[in-house]
């Protein structure tokens, strides 16, 4: 994955984490304007993900993105909303990080 793809991925992650935070607020308060804002943010995040896919391919982009977002959103849930993952959930996240590291690991000079 190139540096440009990582920049697109970082931007998409920030937008998706923010959108999910806004969606959680909607789930708590139920204001339609909040839902519309979250949906617009998801649209921007998906456009950013298309840029990641163009730069690195579908499989790698989605694999890396899903785990990066999983961890980032879990941190948001912990810090902002006070949600606590179980030990099994933490282990699952750790396994996901290892799996994506194996998928994204450079091929060592092979094309």
C-alpha positions as CSV (number, residue, x, y, z in Angstrom):
1,X,0.0,0.0,0.0
2,X,1.5,3.3,-1.0
3,X,1.8,6.4,1.1
4,X,-0.9,8.1,-0.9
5,X,-3.3,5.2,-0.2
6,X,-2.5,5.4,3.5
7,X,-3.4,9.2,3.4
8,X,-6.7,8.4,1.7
9,X,-7.3,5.6,4.2
10,X,-6.5,7.9,7.1
11,X,-9.0,10.5,5.8
12,X,-11.7,7.9,5.2
13,X,-11.1,6.5,8.7
14,X,-11.5,9.9,10.3
15,X,-14.7,10.5,8.4
16,X,-16.2,7.1,9.1
17,X,-15.3,7.3,12.8
18,X,-17.0,10.8,13.0
19,X,-20.0,9.5,11.1
20,X,-20.4,6.6,13.5
21,X,-20.1,8.9,16.4
22,X,-22.8,11.1,15.0
23,X,-24.9,8.0,14.3
24,X,-24.6,6.9,17.9
25,X,-25.9,10.4,19.0
26,X,-28.8,9.8,16.6
27,X,-29.4,6.4,18.3
28,X,-29.5,8.1,21.7
29,X,-31.5,11.2,20.8
30,X,-33.4,10.3,17.6
31,X,-33.1,13.7,15.8
32,X,-33.6,13.3,12.0
33,X,-31.2,16.1,11.2
34,X,-28.5,14.2,13.0
35,X,-29.2,11.1,10.9
36,X,-29.0,13.1,7.7
37,X,-25.7,14.5,8.8
38,X,-24.3,11.0,9.5
39,X,-25.5,9.7,6.2
40,X,-23.8,12.6,4.3
41,X,-20.6,11.8,6.2
42,X,-20.8,8.2,5.2
43,X,-21.2,9.3,1.5
44,X,-17.9,11.3,1.9
45,X,-16.2,8.4,3.6
46,X,-17.2,6.0,0.8
47,X,-15.9,8.5,-1.8
48,X,-12.6,8.5,0.0
49,X,-12.6,4.7,0.1
50,X,-12.9,4.6,-3.7
51,X,-9.7,6.6,-3.8
52,X,-8.1,4.0,-1.5
53,X,-9.3,1.2,-3.8
54,X,-8.0,3.0,-6.9
55,X,-4.6,3.2,-5.2
56,X,-4.3,-0.3,-3.7
57,X,-7.0,-2.6,-5.1
58,X,-10.3,-3.7,-3.6
59,X,-9.2,-6.6,-1.5
60,X,-6.3,-4.9,0.3
61,X,-8.2,-1.6,0.7
62,X,-11.3,-3.2,2.3
63,X,-9.2,-5.6,4.5
64,X,-7.0,-2.8,5.9
65,X,-9.9,-0.3,6.1
66,X,-12.2,-2.7,8.0
67,X,-9.7,-3.4,10.8
68,X,-8.4,0.2,11.0
69,X,-12.0,1.4,11.4
70,X,-12.8,-1.4,13.8
71,X,-10.0,-0.4,16.1
72,X,-10.6,3.4,15.7
73,X,-14.4,3.1,16.3
74,X,-13.7,0.9,19.3
75,X,-11.5,3.6,20.8
76,X,-14.2,6.2,20.1
77,X,-16.8,3.9,21.8
78,X,-14.5,3.5,24.8
79,X,-13.4,7.2,25.2
80,X,-16.5,9.1,24.2
81,X,-19.4,6.7,25.1
82,X,-17.8,4.7,27.9
83,X,-18.4,1.3,26.2
84,X,-16.1,-1.4,27.4
85,X,-15.1,-4.3,25.0
86,X,-14.9,-7.8,26.6
87,X,-11.6,-9.8,26.6
88,X,-12.9,-11.9,23.8
89,X,-13.7,-8.8,21.7
90,X,-10.2,-7.4,22.4
91,X,-8.7,-10.7,21.3
92,X,-10.8,-10.6,18.1
93,X,-9.5,-7.2,17.4
94,X,-5.9,-8.3,18.0
95,X,-6.4,-11.2,15.6
96,X,-7.8,-8.9,13.0
97,X,-4.8,-6.6,13.3
98,X,-2.5,-9.6,12.8
99,X,-4.5,-10.9,9.9
100,X,-4.4,-7.6,8.1
101,X,-0.7,-7.2,8.8
102,X,-0.2,-10.6,7.1
103,X,-2.4,-9.5,4.1
104,X,-0.7,-6.1,3.7
105,X,2.9,-7.3,4.3
106,X,5.1,-6.4,1.4
107,X,5.8,-9.3,-0.9
108,X,9.6,-8.8,-0.7
109,X,10.4,-7.7,-4.2
110,X,8.0,-10.0,-6.0
111,X,5.7,-8.3,-8.5
